Structure formats: structure tokens, C-alpha cells
């Protein structure tokens, strides 16, 4: 059973989603199934089939969330320190070609969100950064070609 690394914020987010799915979505879907059943013939009842599909999707996601939470290895980022890039680090980078500055937090797969600058520990850029320190240059293979970055700051927030 492989552990799933995640921050305490990521763990709380999954717990909240699980609670929502179990206490709000599950009863809503059961009510929708009951209402659709009341309409009669189930073989040609699109509402019934849609509700059963929603139930299947919701139960599958509940199972997935329970599995991830049971295998979670919660890492408290605020207790980490140093200037070596590792899980939980917020890394400031300068693109060596464009001089553009980027900032990423390295998090678990389940909580990655590029729009919030949270990248997965298994992403190419995170794998290239792990173990490096401030001042190091890293080359990352990206879909648009290789990119070079210089690490300018490492924080654990």
C-alpha cells in the first residue's frame, strides 16, 4: 500500500469533499432516483438512468477519496526549513530565456492545481527541482521544448 504525500491543506480539502459527497450529494441523488422511479417504466426513464449514473459516479468518487485519505502521508510544510527543494517547498524561479519569474509550490498529486501555482511532486518540473538549492540552474523538458530556470528562492510557507 503506497502512501500518498499531501500537505495538511490538501488533506483538509479531500476531507471536505468527502463530507460534501456523503452528506449532501448522496441524499440528493437518492431523492432523484426515488422521484424518477415514481414516473413509472424504468426501462425508458431517462431521469432514472441519469440519476443512477450520477449515483455511480458519486459512489466511485467517495471510494477514491476514502482510499486516498486512508493512505495519506500528511506533511506539515510549516515545520520544514532549509534551502534545498523538497516536497512542500515554494520555489521562485527565473526563466533564463525570458527573464520571467515564476513561483510554484510542490504538492501531492491529488492537490496540484496549476492555476494556483501548485505543481505535483511527480510533474517534470518538480522532479527537476527536487534536491536543488538556491542559485542552481535546472533544465526541464516541456512539450514546447526544453526550458532552463534558475532557482532564486526556496520557502516553506
N, CA and C atoms as a LAMMPS dump frame, in Angstrom:
ITEM: TIMESTEP
0
ITEM: NUMBER OF ATOMS
471
ITEM: BOX BOUNDS ff ff ff
-5.0000000000000000e+02 5.0000000000000000e+02
-5.0000000000000000e+02 5.0000000000000000e+02
-5.0000000000000000e+02 5.0000000000000000e+02
ITEM: ATOMS id mol type element x y z
1 1 1 N 0.853 -1.185 0
2 1 2 C 0 0 0
3 1 3 C 0.893 1.24 0
4 2 1 N 0.895 1.933 -1.107
5 2 2 C 1.744 3.093 -1.28
6 2 3 C 1.133 4.323 -0.62
7 3 1 N 1.943 5.042 0.15
8 3 2 C 1.479 6.266 0.805
9 3 3 C 1.31 7.377 -0.238
10 4 1 N 0.357 8.263 0.023
11 4 2 C 0.089 9.388 -0.862
12 4 3 C 0.507 10.655 -0.124
13 5 1 N 1.625 11.297 -0.537
14 5 2 C 2.049 12.511 0.168
15 5 3 C 1.119 13.671 -0.142
16 6 1 N 0.807 14.447 0.893
17 6 2 C -0.005 15.641 0.705
18 6 3 C 0.203 16.596 1.868
19 7 1 N -0.101 17.847 1.63
20 7 2 C 0.001 18.846 2.681
21 7 3 C -1.24 18.744 3.563
22 8 1 N -1.194 19.37 4.732
23 8 2 C -2.359 19.336 5.615
24 8 3 C -3.541 20.057 4.965
25 9 1 N -3.277 21.091 4.168
26 9 2 C -4.353 21.789 3.457
27 9 3 C -4.99 20.87 2.415
28 10 1 N -4.173 20.084 1.723
29 10 2 C -4.694 19.137 0.736
30 10 3 C -5.539 18.058 1.395
31 11 1 N -5.094 17.582 2.559
32 11 2 C -5.845 16.57 3.301
33 11 3 C -7.209 17.134 3.717
34 12 1 N -7.202 18.361 4.232
35 12 2 C -8.456 19.002 4.656
36 12 3 C -9.397 19.193 3.476
37 13 1 N -8.845 19.52 2.303
38 13 2 C -9.659 19.71 1.106
39 13 3 C -10.354 18.394 0.708
40 14 1 N -9.603 17.282 0.764
41 14 2 C -10.195 15.982 0.433
42 14 3 C -11.243 15.575 1.456
43 15 1 N -10.971 15.83 2.736
44 15 2 C -11.953 15.516 3.779
45 15 3 C -13.248 16.288 3.554
46 16 1 N -13.115 17.571 3.196
47 16 2 C -14.285 18.414 2.952
48 16 3 C -15.094 17.892 1.761
49 17 1 N -14.404 17.5 0.686
50 17 2 C -15.105 16.956 -0.475
51 17 3 C -15.827 15.659 -0.117
52 18 1 N -15.175 14.795 0.663
53 18 2 C -15.793 13.535 1.081
54 18 3 C -17.044 13.803 1.903
55 19 1 N -16.944 14.716 2.841
56 19 2 C -18.094 15.072 3.684
57 19 3 C -19.252 15.602 2.832
58 20 1 N -18.93 16.468 1.868
59 20 2 C -19.936 17.043 0.964
60 20 3 C -20.63 15.949 0.151
61 21 1 N -19.834 15.048 -0.396
62 21 2 C -20.4 13.973 -1.22
63 21 3 C -21.27 13.022 -0.404
64 22 1 N -20.863 12.754 0.831
65 22 2 C -21.617 11.802 1.645
66 22 3 C -22.869 12.422 2.268
67 23 1 N -22.774 13.673 2.724
68 23 2 C -23.896 14.257 3.459
69 23 3 C -24.837 15.104 2.606
70 24 1 N -24.372 15.566 1.429
71 24 2 C -25.221 16.405 0.585
72 24 3 C -25.568 15.698 -0.732
73 25 1 N -24.532 15.297 -1.473
74 25 2 C -24.764 14.695 -2.79
75 25 3 C -25.486 13.352 -2.718
76 26 1 N -25.045 12.485 -1.814
77 26 2 C -25.647 11.146 -1.727
78 26 3 C -27.153 11.233 -1.466
79 27 1 N -27.628 11.981 -0.442
80 27 2 C -29.081 12.085 -0.222
81 27 3 C -29.822 12.742 -1.398
82 28 1 N -29.193 13.741 -2.038
83 28 2 C -29.833 14.404 -3.175
84 28 3 C -30.044 13.412 -4.317
85 29 1 N -29.049 12.575 -4.576
86 29 2 C -29.147 11.594 -5.656
87 29 3 C -30.188 10.522 -5.32
88 30 1 N -30.231 10.078 -4.058
89 30 2 C -31.229 9.084 -3.643
90 30 3 C -32.639 9.643 -3.845
91 31 1 N -32.824 10.914 -3.525
92 31 2 C -34.134 11.558 -3.741
93 31 3 C -34.47 11.622 -5.233
94 32 1 N -33.463 11.922 -6.063
95 32 2 C -33.693 11.998 -7.516
96 32 3 C -34.075 10.628 -8.069
97 33 1 N -33.451 9.563 -7.563
98 33 2 C -33.782 8.202 -8.006
99 33 3 C -35.21 7.861 -7.599
100 34 1 N -35.566 8.193 -6.361
101 34 2 C -36.924 7.905 -5.881
102 34 3 C -37.96 8.666 -6.714
103 35 1 N -37.681 9.913 -7.028
104 35 2 C -38.624 10.709 -7.828
105 35 3 C -38.754 10.13 -9.237
106 36 1 N -37.629 9.721 -9.822
107 36 2 C -37.653 9.152 -11.171
108 36 3 C -38.402 7.818 -11.191
109 37 1 N -38.259 7.031 -10.128
110 37 2 C -38.981 5.747 -10.03
111 37 3 C -40.493 5.97 -10.037
112 38 1 N -40.897 7.055 -9.424
113 38 2 C -42.322 7.356 -9.323
114 38 3 C -42.942 7.662 -10.684
115 39 1 N -42.12 7.961 -11.675
116 39 2 C -42.631 8.276 -13.012
117 39 3 C -43.007 7.036 -13.816
118 40 1 N -42.741 5.853 -13.26
119 40 2 C -43.176 4.639 -13.949
120 40 3 C -42.068 3.852 -14.599
121 41 1 N -42.343 3.348 -15.804
122 41 2 C -41.473 2.437 -16.545
123 41 3 C -39.999 2.863 -16.496
124 42 1 N -39.165 2.037 -15.859
125 42 2 C -37.755 2.376 -15.669
126 42 3 C -36.913 2.126 -16.919
127 43 1 N -37.378 1.26 -17.813
128 43 2 C -36.565 0.917 -18.979
129 43 3 C -36.392 2.103 -19.935
130 44 1 N -37.367 3 -19.975
131 44 2 C -37.283 4.151 -20.872
132 44 3 C -37.296 5.471 -20.1
133 45 1 N -36.866 5.408 -18.858
134 45 2 C -36.909 6.583 -17.999
135 45 3 C -35.515 7.225 -17.951
136 46 1 N -35.32 8.292 -18.738
137 46 2 C -34.011 8.954 -18.838
138 46 3 C -33.595 9.572 -17.507
139 47 1 N -34.562 10.122 -16.76
140 47 2 C -34.239 10.722 -15.46
141 47 3 C -33.687 9.668 -14.507
142 48 1 N -34.279 8.487 -14.523
143 48 2 C -33.834 7.393 -13.65
144 48 3 C -32.406 6.975 -14.011
145 49 1 N -32.161 6.794 -15.309
146 49 2 C -30.833 6.37 -15.748
147 49 3 C -29.775 7.433 -15.437
148 50 1 N -30.13 8.702 -15.598
149 50 2 C -29.195 9.794 -15.287
150 50 3 C -28.893 9.828 -13.789
151 51 1 N -29.92 9.63 -12.974
152 51 2 C -29.727 9.636 -11.524
153 51 3 C -28.874 8.439 -11.082
154 52 1 N -29.107 7.265 -11.687
155 52 2 C -28.305 6.076 -11.353
156 52 3 C -26.847 6.283 -11.774
157 53 1 N -26.645 6.93 -12.915
158 53 2 C -25.282 7.216 -13.361
159 53 3 C -24.602 8.198 -12.412
160 54 1 N -25.338 9.219 -11.98
161 54 2 C -24.791 10.182 -11.016
162 54 3 C -24.451 9.484 -9.702
163 55 1 N -25.3 8.541 -9.298
164 55 2 C -25.047 7.796 -8.071
165 55 3 C -23.767 6.963 -8.212
166 56 1 N -23.613 6.314 -9.326
167 56 2 C -22.42 5.51 -9.573
168 56 3 C -21.155 6.373 -9.556
169 57 1 N -21.223 7.514 -10.2
170 57 2 C -20.079 8.437 -10.222
171 57 3 C -19.749 8.922 -8.806
172 58 1 N -20.774 9.321 -8.062
173 58 2 C -20.575 9.835 -6.7
174 58 3 C -19.985 8.757 -5.788
175 59 1 N -20.517 7.544 -5.865
176 59 2 C -20.018 6.456 -5.006
177 59 3 C -18.583 6.088 -5.372
178 60 1 N -18.263 6.139 -6.661
179 60 2 C -16.899 5.88 -7.101
180 60 3 C -15.931 6.923 -6.558
181 61 1 N -16.353 8.176 -6.591
182 61 2 C -15.503 9.253 -6.072
183 61 3 C -15.36 9.137 -4.552
184 62 1 N -16.417 8.759 -3.856
185 62 2 C -16.343 8.555 -2.399
186 62 3 C -15.317 7.469 -2.082
187 63 1 N -15.366 6.366 -2.814
188 63 2 C -14.414 5.27 -2.611
189 63 3 C -12.988 5.751 -2.865
190 64 1 N -12.807 6.514 -3.933
191 64 2 C -11.484 7.042 -4.276
192 64 3 C -10.968 7.979 -3.178
193 65 1 N -11.83 8.859 -2.682
194 65 2 C -11.432 9.791 -1.617
195 65 3 C -11.079 9.043 -0.337
196 66 1 N -11.89 8.049 0.035
197 66 2 C -11.615 7.265 1.242
198 66 3 C -10.271 6.558 1.119
199 67 1 N -9.975 6.033 -0.07
200 67 2 C -8.706 5.359 -0.301
201 67 3 C -7.53 6.334 -0.145
202 68 1 N -7.631 7.493 -0.773
203 68 2 C -6.536 8.465 -0.702
204 68 3 C -6.34 8.972 0.72
205 69 1 N -7.431 9.207 1.429
206 69 2 C -7.317 9.68 2.808
207 69 3 C -6.711 8.613 3.715
208 70 1 N -7.049 7.345 3.456
209 70 2 C -6.508 6.271 4.302
210 70 3 C -5.018 6.062 4.046
211 71 1 N -4.562 6.387 2.846
212 71 2 C -3.149 6.2 2.512
213 71 3 C -2.35 7.496 2.607
214 72 1 N -2.985 8.561 3.084
215 72 2 C -2.336 9.874 3.117
216 72 3 C -1.154 9.908 4.074
217 73 1 N -0.1 10.508 3.597
218 73 2 C 1.049 10.829 4.447
219 73 3 C 1.08 12.348 4.503
220 74 1 N 0.477 12.89 5.573
221 74 2 C 0.337 14.337 5.697
222 74 3 C 1.662 14.937 6.161
223 75 1 N 2.135 15.906 5.403
224 75 2 C 3.399 16.572 5.704
225 75 3 C 3.093 18.027 6.046
226 76 1 N 3.461 18.406 7.272
227 76 2 C 3.238 19.778 7.728
228 76 3 C 4.367 20.649 7.184
229 77 1 N 4.051 21.406 6.152
230 77 2 C 5.044 22.217 5.449
231 77 3 C 5.641 23.278 6.368
232 78 1 N 4.864 23.781 7.332
233 78 2 C 5.368 24.843 8.205
234 78 3 C 6.502 24.366 9.104
235 79 1 N 6.661 23.054 9.263
236 79 2 C 7.735 22.525 10.102
237 79 3 C 8.993 22.202 9.297
238 80 1 N 8.939 22.428 7.982
239 80 2 C 10.095 22.183 7.126
240 80 3 C 10.906 23.468 6.992
241 81 1 N 12.191 23.328 6.72
242 81 2 C 13.028 24.502 6.52
243 81 3 C 14.231 24.115 5.658
244 82 1 N 15.046 25.107 5.367
245 82 2 C 16.245 24.864 4.579
246 82 3 C 16.156 25.52 3.225
247 83 1 N 17.227 25.346 2.441
248 83 2 C 17.233 25.935 1.104
249 83 3 C 17.318 24.873 0.016
250 84 1 N 17.058 23.623 0.395
251 84 2 C 17.016 22.528 -0.575
252 84 3 C 15.566 22.3 -0.965
253 85 1 N 15.306 22.195 -2.264
254 85 2 C 13.946 21.989 -2.752
255 85 3 C 13.496 20.565 -2.421
256 86 1 N 12.331 20.455 -1.762
257 86 2 C 11.719 19.167 -1.442
258 86 3 C 10.213 19.357 -1.406
259 87 1 N 9.506 18.27 -1.122
260 87 2 C 8.045 18.328 -1.061
261 87 3 C 7.618 19.463 -0.133
262 88 1 N 6.647 20.257 -0.564
263 88 2 C 6.113 21.34 0.247
264 88 3 C 6.795 22.671 0.031
265 89 1 N 7.896 22.687 -0.688
266 89 2 C 8.631 23.938 -0.905
267 89 3 C 7.885 24.838 -1.888
268 90 1 N 7.97 26.133 -1.62
269 90 2 C 7.515 27.126 -2.581
270 90 3 C 8.778 27.681 -3.218
271 91 1 N 8.912 27.455 -4.517
272 91 2 C 10.152 27.759 -5.228
273 91 3 C 9.924 28.914 -6.197
274 92 1 N 10.791 29.918 -6.094
275 92 2 C 10.767 31.03 -7.049
276 92 3 C 11.834 30.767 -8.103
277 93 1 N 11.434 30.871 -9.358
278 93 2 C 12.316 30.572 -10.484
279 93 3 C 12.355 31.744 -11.444
280 94 1 N 13.472 31.869 -12.147
281 94 2 C 13.582 32.834 -13.24
282 94 3 C 13.84 32.033 -14.511
283 95 1 N 12.994 32.258 -15.508
284 95 2 C 13.204 31.623 -16.807
285 95 3 C 14.441 32.267 -17.421
286 96 1 N 15.46 31.468 -17.709
287 96 2 C 16.726 32.021 -18.188
288 96 3 C 16.632 32.593 -19.597
289 97 1 N 15.577 32.256 -20.34
290 97 2 C 15.414 32.8 -21.691
291 97 3 C 14.615 34.094 -21.683
292 98 1 N 13.515 34.117 -20.938
293 98 2 C 12.606 35.266 -20.973
294 98 3 C 12.751 36.192 -19.773
295 99 1 N 13.527 35.783 -18.763
296 99 2 C 13.683 36.546 -17.513
297 99 3 C 12.376 36.657 -16.735
298 100 1 N 11.389 35.863 -17.104
299 100 2 C 10.103 35.863 -16.423
300 100 3 C 10.23 35.098 -15.105
301 101 1 N 9.64 35.648 -14.025
302 101 2 C 9.703 34.98 -12.73
303 101 3 C 8.442 34.14 -12.524
304 102 1 N 8.647 32.942 -12.005
305 102 2 C 7.531 32.04 -11.702
306 102 3 C 7.706 31.545 -10.279
307 103 1 N 6.577 31.231 -9.656
308 103 2 C 6.616 30.723 -8.29
309 103 3 C 5.694 29.515 -8.216
310 104 1 N 6.231 28.383 -7.743
311 104 2 C 5.449 27.156 -7.653
312 104 3 C 5.592 26.545 -6.263
313 105 1 N 4.514 25.933 -5.792
314 105 2 C 4.571 25.135 -4.566
315 105 3 C 4.486 23.678 -4.997
316 106 1 N 5.379 22.848 -4.47
317 106 2 C 5.399 21.431 -4.817
318 106 3 C 4.505 20.683 -3.83
319 107 1 N 3.442 20.072 -4.352
320 107 2 C 2.437 19.395 -3.525
321 107 3 C 2.186 17.983 -4.056
322 108 1 N 1.303 17.252 -3.389
323 108 2 C 0.948 15.908 -3.817
324 108 3 C 0.11 15.921 -5.084
325 109 1 N 0.03 14.767 -5.734
326 109 2 C -0.719 14.646 -6.986
327 109 3 C -2.176 15.073 -6.842
328 110 1 N -2.795 14.731 -5.713
329 110 2 C -4.231 14.977 -5.556
330 110 3 C -4.565 16.446 -5.347
331 111 1 N -3.603 17.255 -4.972
332 111 2 C -3.899 18.656 -4.691
333 111 3 C -3.265 19.628 -5.68
334 112 1 N -2.628 19.112 -6.721
335 112 2 C -1.989 20.008 -7.685
336 112 3 C -3.043 20.814 -8.44
337 113 1 N -2.705 22.066 -8.699
338 113 2 C -3.594 22.981 -9.406
339 113 3 C -2.733 24.087 -10.008
340 114 1 N -2.478 23.991 -11.298
341 114 2 C -1.58 24.93 -11.956
342 114 3 C -2.103 26.36 -11.842
343 115 1 N -3.422 26.547 -11.83
344 115 2 C -3.985 27.894 -11.723
345 115 3 C -3.613 28.55 -10.393
346 116 1 N -3.376 27.731 -9.366
347 116 2 C -2.959 28.256 -8.059
348 116 3 C -1.453 28.099 -7.854
349 117 1 N -0.732 27.796 -8.934
350 117 2 C 0.717 27.591 -8.908
351 117 3 C 1.143 26.457 -7.979
352 118 1 N 0.307 25.425 -7.873
353 118 2 C 0.64 24.228 -7.103
354 118 3 C 0.907 23.111 -8.101
355 119 1 N 2.157 22.632 -8.125
356 119 2 C 2.51 21.592 -9.083
357 119 3 C 2.743 20.267 -8.367
358 120 1 N 2.4 19.201 -9.043
359 120 2 C 2.519 17.855 -8.494
360 120 3 C 3.982 17.453 -8.34
361 121 1 N 4.258 16.735 -7.262
362 121 2 C 5.602 16.212 -6.992
363 121 3 C 6.08 15.326 -8.137
364 122 1 N 5.145 14.75 -8.893
365 122 2 C 5.533 13.854 -9.986
366 122 3 C 5.616 14.572 -11.34
367 123 1 N 5.384 15.884 -11.363
368 123 2 C 5.474 16.625 -12.623
369 123 3 C 6.938 16.773 -13.043
370 124 1 N 7.19 16.938 -14.335
371 124 2 C 8.572 17.07 -14.81
372 124 3 C 9.337 18.218 -14.147
373 125 1 N 8.68 19.354 -13.964
374 125 2 C 9.386 20.491 -13.37
375 125 3 C 9.723 20.225 -11.902
376 126 1 N 8.798 19.619 -11.155
377 126 2 C 9.067 19.316 -9.746
378 126 3 C 10.185 18.285 -9.633
379 127 1 N 10.152 17.269 -10.471
380 127 2 C 11.209 16.244 -10.43
381 127 3 C 12.572 16.858 -10.728
382 128 1 N 12.6 17.852 -11.629
383 128 2 C 13.868 18.505 -11.946
384 128 3 C 14.351 19.379 -10.783
385 129 1 N 13.413 19.934 -10.009
386 129 2 C 13.768 20.843 -8.922
387 129 3 C 14.185 20.136 -7.634
388 130 1 N 13.627 18.954 -7.364
389 130 2 C 13.883 18.246 -6.106
390 130 3 C 15.387 18.044 -5.902
391 131 1 N 15.844 18.428 -4.713
392 131 2 C 17.245 18.243 -4.353
393 131 3 C 18.154 19.399 -4.73
394 132 1 N 17.631 20.353 -5.508
395 132 2 C 18.443 21.504 -5.924
396 132 3 C 18.363 22.603 -4.853
397 133 1 N 19.278 23.579 -4.929
398 133 2 C 19.298 24.678 -3.964
399 133 3 C 19.278 26.02 -4.691
400 134 1 N 19.174 27.088 -3.911
401 134 2 C 19.16 28.446 -4.467
402 134 3 C 20.426 28.668 -5.284
403 135 1 N 20.248 29.244 -6.471
404 135 2 C 21.376 29.513 -7.356
405 135 3 C 21.585 28.44 -8.412
406 136 1 N 21.008 27.246 -8.198
407 136 2 C 21.156 26.166 -9.175
408 136 3 C 20.318 26.454 -10.422
409 137 1 N 20.796 25.975 -11.553
410 137 2 C 20.031 26.029 -12.798
411 137 3 C 19.487 24.636 -13.072
412 138 1 N 18.269 24.583 -13.547
413 138 2 C 17.661 23.306 -13.903
414 138 3 C 17.13 23.391 -15.32
415 139 1 N 17.186 22.275 -16.025
416 139 2 C 16.627 22.207 -17.364
417 139 3 C 15.444 21.257 -17.313
418 140 1 N 14.317 21.732 -17.818
419 140 2 C 13.083 20.967 -17.775
420 140 3 C 12.611 20.686 -19.187
421 141 1 N 12.332 19.433 -19.479
422 141 2 C 11.769 19.075 -20.778
423 141 3 C 10.28 19.365 -20.747
424 142 1 N 9.863 20.292 -21.568
425 142 2 C 8.452 20.678 -21.637
426 142 3 C 7.925 20.342 -23.028
427 143 1 N 6.592 20.285 -23.182
428 143 2 C 6.034 19.979 -24.504
429 143 3 C 6.514 20.938 -25.602
430 144 1 N 6.779 22.19 -25.241
431 144 2 C 7.231 23.168 -26.222
432 144 3 C 8.747 23.202 -26.366
433 145 1 N 9.439 22.244 -25.763
434 145 2 C 10.901 22.201 -25.819
435 145 3 C 11.498 22.375 -24.437
436 146 1 N 12.795 22.231 -24.351
437 146 2 C 13.482 22.339 -23.059
438 146 3 C 13.504 23.793 -22.581
439 147 1 N 13.309 23.981 -21.276
440 147 2 C 13.342 25.31 -20.653
441 147 3 C 14.376 25.279 -19.543
442 148 1 N 15.095 26.371 -19.37
443 148 2 C 16.079 26.477 -18.299
444 148 3 C 15.602 27.496 -17.28
445 149 1 N 15.713 27.143 -16.013
446 149 2 C 15.297 28.02 -14.917
447 149 3 C 16.418 28.118 -13.894
448 150 1 N 16.507 29.268 -13.242
449 150 2 C 17.418 29.429 -12.119
450 150 3 C 16.573 29.55 -10.862
451 151 1 N 16.962 28.814 -9.825
452 151 2 C 16.234 28.869 -8.552
453 151 3 C 16.719 30.098 -7.795
454 152 1 N 15.788 31.021 -7.478
455 152 2 C 16.171 32.243 -6.779
456 152 3 C 15.728 32.253 -5.315
457 153 1 N 14.742 31.394 -4.959
458 153 2 C 14.286 31.373 -3.567
459 153 3 C 13.568 30.06 -3.283
460 154 1 N 13.728 29.582 -2.051
461 154 2 C 13.034 28.384 -1.585
462 154 3 C 12.445 28.723 -0.223
463 155 1 N 11.127 28.57 -0.089
464 155 2 C 10.455 28.858 1.18
465 155 3 C 9.539 27.712 1.546
466 156 1 N 9.243 27.618 2.834
467 156 2 C 8.276 26.635 3.332
468 156 3 C 7.224 27.425 4.091
469 157 1 N 6.11 27.677 3.421
470 157 2 C 5.063 28.539 3.968
471 157 3 C 3.901 27.695 4.456
